[in-house]
Amino acid sequence: MNEVIIDATNATLGRLASYVAKQALLGKKMVIVNCDSVVIVGNSRSIIKEYQFMRKLGGSSLAGPFFPKHPERIVKRTIRGMLSHRQMRGKDALRRVMCYNDTPEEYKDSKKILAGKEKKRKTIKLKDLSKEI
């Protein structure tokens, strides 16, 4: 099985998630490191308000739907939204995706794909977003 390690520093959330979802459906094991440095492009105030609204919309803490607060879980939830996670094919693809806020010891020396570059637009990092919501 192929294992692809992606360094998600300064990567746009939607573009990263769509690439990872497609590769996971093709059968590759996807490992995403530095998820707290992923950015969302747009006005930071409106993005924070939108995520706060989604978390309130989630209902009770027992019934769901659950909207995560941690950066690596936000990335995984975004990827889940691009998969058919209720069918077996999508469930298996989601199991092949691993997200980490920093680089684990087992992946420190391995070759990584750089997914992002500096944006000259209004952006907010997931680390800052998770502090606000």
HELIX and SHEET records of a PDB file:
HELIX    1   1 LEU A   13  LEU A   25  1                                  13    
HELIX    2   2 CYS A   35  SER A   37  5                                   3    
HELIX    3   3 SER A   44  LEU A   57  1                                  14    
HELIX    4   4 PRO A   71  GLY A   81  1                                  11    
HELIX    5   5 MET A   88  ARG A   95  1                                   8    
HELIX    6   6 GLU A  105  TYR A  107  5                                   3    
HELIX    7   7 LEU A  126  GLU A  132  1                                   7    
SHEET    1   A 4 VAL A  97  CYS A  99  0                                        
SHEET    2   A 4 LYS A  29  VAL A  33  1                                        
SHEET    3   A 4 GLU A   3  ASP A   7  1                                        
SHEET    4   A 4 ILE A 113  LEU A 114  1                                        
SHEET    1   B 2 VAL A  39  VAL A  41  0                                        
SHEET    2   B 2 THR A 123  LYS A 125 -1                                        
END                                                                             
